[in-house]
Amino acid sequence: MAAAAAPTAIAAEVADAPTAADAATANAAVSIPLGGAERSSFAYTSCYCEENAYLLIKRLVEEEEEGAEAWAVFVSNRERVVPIWRQRAARRDPGGAPVLWDYHVFAVARGAANPPPEQPYRVYDLDTTIEPFPVAFDDYRRQALRPSAAAASPPRRYRVVRAADLLVRFSSDRSHMRAADGRGWASPPPPWPPIGGGDNNSNTLPLFLDMRRPDEDGDDRSDGRGRVMTEDEFYEFFAAPLPL
């Protein structure tokens, strides 16, 4: 999983597996609004989802038409246990077993030129097994996020960050992926250099994974690192995105 936390991934059998209707809906998805490239053409390293998402968004911003929109989505919670279905890292059937990540990161994008009105937003998750790629937002919600099945877990939270803010403020020194002895790696690092420079700090990843909200501790984090949302707020946001 592209930079999604060091694999605390534990597959567990859960009900609410995708149905034939789900697959039919996904396969009937309308044309790709952004980055008509194949999934395999994007940079990817397992367990470094934040870096995968950063590089994917950077490419979309550089290649796509003026007026297109993209966001990074960081999913986590205080307990650092977030189930995501249809993931490559599932130990058994990737369609029926979730992976319990401590966090996951993916991108959501919308094209500027005549986006399909029924499902204008697409999810770019390089760890999902859902096809076609990118995935219509509603299909990703139903097959990968599965709100009803996830309700038994600690509530997930979503930090939604505009592409422009992510590219300026995000950085990671990969220290969270170091093995316990401090010498090796929990998972081999990507071949590209670490993403650095955000806020003159070599590691702003922990700030993006902070899922506290201003109304909980009085600290206003509307500082270019997006907005922390509940499950329902996240779905409502992509029904009609508001300025961040």
C-alpha positions as CSV (number, residue, x, y, z in Angstrom):
1,M,0.0,0.0,0.0
2,A,1.6,3.1,-1.1
3,A,3.0,4.4,2.1
4,A,0.1,3.3,4.2
5,A,1.6,2.6,7.5
6,A,4.1,-0.1,8.1
7,P,2.0,-3.2,7.6
8,T,0.1,-3.6,10.7
9,A,-2.1,-5.0,8.0
10,I,-4.2,-7.8,9.4
11,A,-6.8,-9.4,7.1
12,A,-10.0,-10.4,8.7
13,E,-13.1,-12.0,7.2
14,V,-16.0,-9.6,7.3
15,A,-19.5,-9.6,5.7
16,D,-20.7,-7.2,3.1
17,A,-18.4,-8.4,0.3
18,P,-18.9,-6.8,-3.1
19,T,-21.8,-8.1,-5.1
20,A,-22.1,-8.8,-8.8
21,A,-24.1,-5.6,-9.1
22,D,-21.1,-3.7,-7.5
23,A,-18.8,-5.1,-10.1
24,A,-21.2,-4.3,-12.9
25,T,-21.4,-0.7,-11.8
26,A,-17.7,-0.3,-11.6
27,N,-17.1,-1.8,-15.0
28,A,-19.7,0.5,-16.4
29,A,-17.8,3.6,-15.1
30,V,-17.7,6.5,-17.4
31,S,-14.6,7.9,-19.1
32,I,-11.6,8.9,-16.9
33,P,-11.7,12.6,-16.2
34,L,-8.0,12.9,-15.3
35,G,-4.7,11.3,-16.2
36,G,-5.9,8.7,-18.7
37,A,-2.8,6.7,-17.9
38,E,-2.8,3.1,-16.8
39,R,-2.4,2.3,-13.1
40,S,1.0,0.7,-13.8
41,S,2.3,3.9,-15.2
42,F,2.2,5.6,-11.8
43,A,5.1,5.3,-9.3
44,Y,4.3,2.8,-6.7
45,T,6.0,1.2,-3.7
46,S,4.1,-1.1,-1.3
47,C,3.5,0.4,2.2
48,Y,4.5,3.9,1.1
49,C,1.0,5.1,0.2
50,E,1.6,8.7,1.2
51,E,4.5,9.0,-1.2
52,N,2.6,7.2,-4.0
53,A,-0.3,9.6,-3.6
54,Y,1.9,12.6,-3.5
55,L,3.7,11.7,-6.8
56,L,0.4,10.8,-8.4
57,I,-1.2,14.1,-7.5
58,K,2.0,16.0,-8.6
59,R,1.7,14.3,-12.0
60,L,-2.0,15.0,-12.3
61,V,-1.4,18.7,-11.5
62,E,1.4,18.9,-14.0
63,E,-0.3,17.1,-16.9
64,E,-4.0,18.0,-16.7
65,E,-6.1,20.9,-17.9
66,E,-6.6,24.1,-16.1
67,G,-9.6,23.9,-13.8
68,A,-9.2,20.3,-12.9
69,E,-9.3,19.6,-9.2
70,A,-7.5,17.0,-7.0
71,W,-7.3,16.3,-3.3
72,A,-5.2,14.0,-1.1
73,V,-7.2,12.0,1.5
74,F,-5.5,10.7,4.7
75,V,-7.5,8.1,6.5
76,S,-6.8,7.2,10.1
77,N,-8.0,7.7,13.7
78,R,-6.6,8.0,17.2
79,E,-6.5,4.2,17.6
80,R,-4.7,3.9,14.3
81,V,-6.9,1.1,13.1
82,V,-8.8,1.7,9.8
83,P,-10.3,-1.1,7.8
84,I,-10.1,-0.8,4.0
85,W,-11.4,-3.5,1.6
86,R,-10.3,-4.5,-1.9
87,Q,-6.6,-4.0,-1.1
88,R,-3.6,-5.8,-2.6
89,A,-2.2,-6.5,0.9
90,A,-5.1,-8.7,2.0
91,R,-3.6,-12.0,3.1
92,R,-6.5,-14.0,1.8
93,D,-9.3,-13.1,-0.7
94,P,-8.6,-9.4,-1.5
95,G,-12.3,-9.0,-2.3
96,G,-13.7,-10.2,1.0
97,A,-11.2,-9.4,3.6
98,P,-10.2,-5.9,4.8
99,V,-6.7,-4.8,5.6
100,L,-6.4,-3.0,9.0
101,W,-4.1,-0.1,8.3
102,D,-2.8,2.4,10.8
103,Y,-3.4,4.9,8.1
104,H,-4.0,5.0,4.3
105,V,-3.7,7.7,1.7
106,F,-5.2,8.0,-1.7
107,A,-6.2,10.8,-4.2
108,V,-9.6,12.0,-5.4
109,A,-9.8,14.0,-8.6
110,R,-12.3,15.7,-10.9
111,G,-11.7,16.9,-14.5
112,A,-12.6,20.4,-15.7
113,A,-14.0,19.5,-19.1
114,N,-17.5,18.2,-18.9
115,P,-17.2,15.8,-16.0
116,P,-19.9,13.1,-15.9
117,P,-22.7,14.6,-13.7
118,E,-23.7,11.3,-12.1
119,Q,-20.2,10.4,-10.8
120,P,-17.8,13.3,-11.4
121,Y,-15.2,12.3,-8.8
122,R,-12.6,9.5,-9.3
123,V,-10.5,7.8,-6.6
124,Y,-6.8,7.1,-7.4
125,D,-5.8,4.4,-4.9
126,L,-2.8,2.4,-6.2
127,D,-3.5,-0.3,-3.6
128,T,-7.0,-1.1,-4.6
129,T,-7.9,-4.1,-6.6
130,I,-11.1,-2.5,-7.9
131,E,-11.3,-2.0,-11.7
132,P,-11.4,0.0,-13.8
133,F,-8.8,2.5,-12.6
134,P,-9.4,5.2,-11.4
135,V,-12.5,4.2,-9.5
136,A,-15.8,6.1,-9.5
137,F,-16.1,7.7,-6.0
138,D,-19.4,6.0,-5.1
139,D,-18.0,2.6,-6.2
140,Y,-14.9,3.1,-4.0
141,R,-17.1,4.0,-1.1
142,R,-19.3,0.9,-1.5
143,Q,-16.5,-1.6,-2.2
144,A,-13.5,-0.3,-0.4
145,L,-14.7,1.8,2.5
146,R,-18.0,-0.1,3.2
147,P,-19.4,2.2,5.9
148,S,-21.8,-0.3,7.3
149,A,-19.2,-3.0,7.7
150,A,-16.6,-0.6,9.2
151,A,-19.1,0.7,11.8
152,A,-17.9,-2.0,14.2
153,S,-14.4,-0.6,14.2
154,P,-13.2,2.7,15.8
155,P,-14.6,5.5,13.7
156,R,-12.4,6.5,10.7
157,R,-11.5,10.1,10.1
158,Y,-10.5,11.7,6.8
159,R,-8.1,14.6,6.4
160,V,-8.9,16.1,2.9
161,V,-6.1,18.3,1.5
162,R,-6.1,20.4,-1.7
163,A,-3.5,19.3,-4.2
164,A,-1.7,22.7,-4.1
165,D,-1.4,22.6,-0.3
166,L,-0.1,19.0,-0.3
167,L,2.6,19.7,-2.8
168,V,3.9,22.7,-0.7
169,R,3.5,21.3,2.8
170,F,4.0,17.6,2.7
171,S,7.3,15.9,3.5
172,S,8.5,12.6,4.9
173,D,11.9,11.4,6.1
174,R,10.5,7.8,6.3
175,S,11.5,7.5,9.9
176,H,8.2,5.8,10.7
177,M,9.2,2.9,8.4
178,R,12.4,2.1,10.3
179,A,12.7,-1.3,11.9
180,A,12.8,-1.5,15.7
181,D,16.6,-1.7,15.7
182,G,16.8,1.5,13.8
183,R,19.0,0.1,11.1
184,G,16.7,-1.8,8.8
185,W,13.3,-1.1,7.3
186,A,9.8,-2.5,8.2
187,S,9.3,-2.5,4.4
188,P,11.8,-1.6,1.7
189,P,11.8,2.1,0.8
190,P,11.0,3.5,-2.6
191,P,13.8,4.0,-5.2
192,W,13.1,7.7,-5.4
193,P,14.5,10.2,-2.9
194,P,12.4,11.1,0.2
195,I,9.8,13.8,-0.4
196,G,11.0,16.8,1.6
197,G,10.9,20.5,2.1
198,G,7.4,20.9,3.5
199,D,7.3,23.9,5.9
200,N,11.1,23.7,6.2
201,N,10.6,20.4,8.1
202,S,11.9,17.1,6.9
203,N,8.9,15.2,8.2
204,T,5.4,16.8,8.2
205,L,3.7,13.4,7.8
206,P,2.7,13.2,11.5
207,L,0.9,16.6,11.1
208,F,-1.2,15.2,8.3
209,L,-2.0,12.1,10.3
210,D,-3.2,14.1,13.2
211,M,-7.0,13.5,13.2
212,R,-7.9,15.8,16.0
213,R,-10.4,18.6,15.3
214,P,-10.4,22.2,16.5
215,D,-13.7,21.6,18.3
216,E,-12.1,18.9,20.4
217,D,-8.9,20.6,21.7
218,G,-9.2,24.3,20.7
219,D,-6.3,24.1,18.2
220,D,-7.3,25.4,14.8
221,R,-5.5,23.3,12.2
222,S,-6.9,25.1,9.1
223,D,-3.4,26.0,8.1
224,G,-3.1,24.5,4.6
225,R,-3.3,20.9,5.8
226,G,-6.9,20.5,4.9
227,R,-9.8,19.6,7.0
228,V,-10.5,16.6,9.3
229,M,-13.9,15.1,8.6
230,T,-16.1,12.3,10.0
231,E,-17.3,9.5,7.8
232,D,-20.5,11.3,6.9
233,E,-18.8,14.6,6.4
234,F,-16.3,13.0,4.0
235,Y,-19.1,11.6,1.8
236,E,-21.1,14.8,1.9
237,F,-18.0,16.8,0.9
238,F,-17.6,14.9,-2.3
239,A,-21.3,15.2,-3.0
240,A,-20.7,19.0,-3.2
241,P,-17.1,20.0,-2.3
242,L,-16.7,23.2,-0.3
243,P,-13.6,25.4,-0.2
244,L,-11.0,24.0,2.2
